[in-house]
Amino acid sequence: MRKIPIQEINGVSLLLFAVCLLSGIAIQQLTHQPAAMFGGALAGFYFLFAIKIIRQWEKVAVLRLGRYVGLRGPGFCHIVPILETLSPYVDQRVRVASVSAESTLRAT
């Protein structure tokens, strides 16, 4: 069984999951049709895994069935959960190392 990384689920997708599930339950209570609740739950699960948030300093490659589709930058990213996957996030922050002049000189 696949373990879901915590980065895969974000606040926006959790909110959409809750809204879809609660609206499905509300429609089921009004119409007495259990299919509405299952439809809301299904739509909620889709949004739970389809919406990704990419941080400002990251980029990610989108792969559809293992083939490169495109590069996504910072912000919201929508994928089709079964067909598309995201490559590992690429961190583009610049890292600076402090180097003093004395450390660069060496005695021969």
N, C-alpha and C positions, 0 to 999 in steps of 0.2 A: 504494500500500500504506500502511495506517494505521500510524503510529508510536505505540507504547504508552508513555504517560507513566509515569515511575517511581513516581508516587504511586498509580497504579492497581493495582499489585501490592504486597501487603504480606506480612509474615512468616507470618501465620496461613493465608492462602490458599496460600502456598508450601509450608507444612507439610502441609496437607491434600492438595495436589497430589502431593507426594512419598509420602505414606502411601497414597493411592489407587493410584498407579503401582506402588509396591513390592508392595502386596497383590495387584494384578492379575498382576504377574510371578510372585509366589509361588504363586498359584492356578494359573497357566499351567504352572508347573514340576510341580506336583502332579498335575494332571489331563491334561496334554499337549494342552490345548485353547487355541489362540491367541486365541480370542474373549475369554477372561478378561483377557488383557493389554490388548486394545483397549478393553474395557469399563472397566477400571481407568484407562486413559489418558483416556478420554472423561469419566469422572466427575471425574478430577483437573483436566482443563481447565475443566470447568464450575465447580468450586470456585475455580479460579484467578481467574476473572473475575467470579464471583457475590458474593464476600465483600469488602466494603469496610470500612475503618475510618475513622471521622470523628473528628477531633481534638476535644478538649474545648472549644475556642473556636470551632468551626465548625458551621455548619448547611448542609444541602444539600436541594434540591428533587428529588424523584424524578419522572421523566416516563415514562409508559408510552405508547409510540407517539406521543410528542410532546404528550400531554395530562398535565396536572398530576395526580399521584396523592396526594402528601403531602410533608410536610416531615420530614426525619430529623435528629435531634440527635446529640450525641456518642455514640460507641461503635460497635458492630458494625452494619452495614447489609447486608442480603441483597437482591440484585436478580436478576432474570431477565436474563441477559446480552444476548440478542438483542432482547427486547421493551422493556426498561427502560433508561434512561440517567439519569445524574446531572447536574444543572446544575452550573455552576462553584461551587466552595465559597465560602460567605459567611463572612468573618472577622468575628467579633463582639467582638474584643478592644477595650477602651477605650484610646485613645491620649491621652496627656496632654502638653500643651505647657507648658513653663515660661515664664511671663510675669511680668516684674517690674513693680512699680508705676511705675518711671521710664519704662519703654518705652510705657506706655499714655498718659502725659501728652504732649501736644504743644503746641508754641508756635504761636500764631496771629498 
